């Protein structure tokens, strides 16, 4: 009870919502003040339900769609990228071993550079995973930037898959891995900027 | 109105949406963008936050609709996703809440203090916006959307008593802020 004579707000709300405590209904039936308060609570709920419906000022479907498609692409290139990384790493190892057997220096400039780029690539992918970009809300501009970057990465990964079939490390591999690192870096930048702008 | 929309919503379209069909997902968006935004706008302080909740909600719908089993209405499911997203946003944001008014003596005054205070006519929307984030969310979810205290407690990760006391506190404040014109005759 609120005090010795009247019901509390919580008790009145329980009565209004059909879950009255014992004795509350009887009290309200004989108390004008509490009956008025109960009526006010009914009116409050009715007035709240009668408030005008708010409509979104802008269409957000395009942003939702872009984000959903980006997630699908990301899922696809993620697997493709990991396969390319694994393939290239294996190839680098094979080349290095073969070079060692033939009495050549085991690590050439290309393989060393490639190893560094692959490591950077993996670190950036780990950063992306840590940011958790799937859960981020992007505005239309950022979502488009992400989609474009992911498309370019997907193309790089496809090309890496093709050049990876070569028995030796071709110079293009280094260029492709360099581009992959730059694109991943830009992708991380977009997500970090967005995260900072919403105060996370 | 919102429930009616949900009831007549084409189940075949929901089934298509569950396969990831973007046209069907867009149809879901078109059917429910207004009630989702309205819910978010009433719970959040700013239109920008409500828009973000709208986007987050439908991104989650796109991502998770495969998990929707069809045991309740699709609107009920989407509404719960939206309410969760709005509550998450409220938790993240560092808004001034109505408790600060308490500290300024503007709200949490005694009954005698209330009697002394000159009541200003306050629009219900303004009063609602002036409530603390938590109180406003509880009022809207309970009195307008029809969630039970048990459901609200589940959404907020709080107890049923917490939900009930927030609702009572919010109504006490609304009573103080709004001019009560008496029962309609």
Interface residues (C-beta under 8 A of the other chain):
Chain A: X8 X9 X10 X13 X14 X36 X37 X39 X40 X41 X43 X44 X45 X47 X48 X49 X51 X53 X54 X55 X56 X57 X58 X60 X61 X63 X64 X65 X67 X68 X71 X134 X137 X198 X199 X200
Chain B: X22 X25 X26 X29 X30 X33 X34 X35 X37 X38 X41 X42 X47 X50 X51 X52 X54 X55 X56 X58 X59 X62 X63 X92 X124 X125 X128 X139 X140 X143 X144 X164 X165 X167 X168 X169 X171 X172 X174 X175 X180 X182 X183 X184
